[in-house]
Amino acid sequence: MIPIAKPHLTEHDAQAAYDAIMSGWITQGPRVSEFEEKFALYTGAKHAVAVSNCTTGLHLAMIVAGIKAGDEVICPSMSYIATANSIMYVGATPIFAEVHPETYNLDVSDVERRITSKTKAVLLVHQIGMPADIDAFAALCKKHNLILIEDAACAAGSSYKGKKIGSHSDLVCFSFHPRKVISTGDGGMVTTNNDAYAERMKLLRQHGMSVNAGARHGATKIIFEDHLEVAYNYRMTDIQAAVGIQQLAKLDWIVEERRKIAQRYLNELSDIDCIRLPREEEGYFTNWQSFSIYLKESAPLSRNELMQALLDKGVASRRGVMTSHRETAYKTICAGLELPQTEDACDRSIIIPLFVPMSDEDVSTVIHQLRSLLV
Ligand SMILES: *Cc1c(COP(=O)(O)O)cnc(C)c1O
């Protein structure tokens, strides 16, 4: 069976976790600080704040951006449900906008149509690693006095107009879940160029504590902490950060390897008339966190039939990115909402295997099976 995805984990990652454990310091400490410094340097952002996962990072981003009950935040429905949930956590309402059928990223004109006097922010997702048009959304946000927040959960290692995702705006949230390009088990990072945001997120992730554990540990005089506001435990552990440091060091290599596999898919599937392949436009550089193909009406079998036929041949696949507005949790607030492009993109797309290392034979098998079913 060829799996859909696999994290790239080696003895180096395991050794780093082992070393962290044997150091005696296992939760947020020196390795988290080192991972943050290296991640900031890698992305080109001024600060990076490590958190327990991307969802908690998005929650903190909503808080520091000042999003509150009664506010509206525009985001795609076609995303992992964490995107919309992070807006709900602060009592605000997610307003779902359409995605572009070829990139699955937010459609800027549809977003503009949905702006109201309650709109406070746009939560822009770089879906399955493909950068969204950050400049267009930054301009839109400036015009309407909105805050731009990026859900870059899938986009570590992707770039937009020559700069790494994470460097362009003031709140960019990453995930290190095993389904993403690099992993710490669970884990997340928020990058920002805003000093006040970084400082507040560091407070919020550990119950608003005025003195961190490292400072207390290193102090020669007794110090007592104060808790400045009601906050959260959204810490990353030093064991996770130790793995993250190793993963980050190989991120560019992993992305290059992923791009070679994606290039074979693009070359060797491009003549199949009944599917549409993803497109990477000039200035956009994707890490190919997932490789999605869209089945046109002319396809000889349905999406589900194709997935089952692939499975029968030993090739795993997944349905395309979910829609949030059709999930039970959102049925009430989304009653009557129709997003035809989003629903079509979700219902007619599948994700095919792409991971590192994936053998040439496995890539050939996926291509061969798709061709034999669709040509
Ligand atoms: C995976 C994902 C998340 C959630 O990340 P976690 O680290 O699992 O919390 C959020 N948004 C998008 C777009 C994702 O793909």
The ligand as an SDF file (V2000), in Angstrom:
LIG
                    3D

 15 15  0  0  0  0  0  0  0  0999 V2000
   -3.6820   21.5080    9.8790 C   0  0  0  0  0  0  0  0  0  0  0  0
   -4.3450   22.8000    9.7710 C   0  0  0  0  0  0  0  0  0  0  0  0
   -4.6760   23.5660   10.9050 C   0  0  0  0  0  0  0  0  0  0  0  0
   -4.5460   23.0270   12.3060 C   0  0  0  0  0  0  0  0  0  0  0  0
   -3.2320   22.7810   12.6940 O   0  0  0  0  0  0  0  0  0  0  0  0
   -2.9680   22.0480   14.1100 P   0  0  0  0  0  0  0  0  0  0  0  0
   -1.4920   22.2390   14.3080 O   0  0  0  0  0  0  0  0  0  0  0  0
   -3.3530   20.6280   13.9310 O   0  0  0  0  0  0  0  0  0  0  0  0
   -3.7650   22.7600   15.1250 O   0  0  0  0  0  0  0  0  0  0  0  0
   -5.2070   24.8250   10.7200 C   0  0  0  0  0  0  0  0  0  0  0  0
   -5.4240   25.3210    9.4890 N   0  0  0  0  0  0  0  0  0  0  0  0
   -5.1470   24.6190    8.3750 C   0  0  0  0  0  0  0  0  0  0  0  0
   -5.3860   25.2320    7.0400 C   0  0  0  0  0  0  0  0  0  0  0  0
   -4.6090   23.3310    8.4780 C   0  0  0  0  0  0  0  0  0  0  0  0
   -4.3530   22.6380    7.3670 O   0  0  0  0  0  0  0  0  0  0  0  0
  1  2  1  0
  2  3  1  0
  2 14  2  0
  3  4  1  0
  3 10  2  0
  4  5  1  0
  5  6  1  0
  6  7  2  0
  6  8  1  0
  6  9  1  0
 10 11  1  0
 11 12  2  0
 12 13  1  0
 12 14  1  0
 14 15  1  0
M  END
$$$$
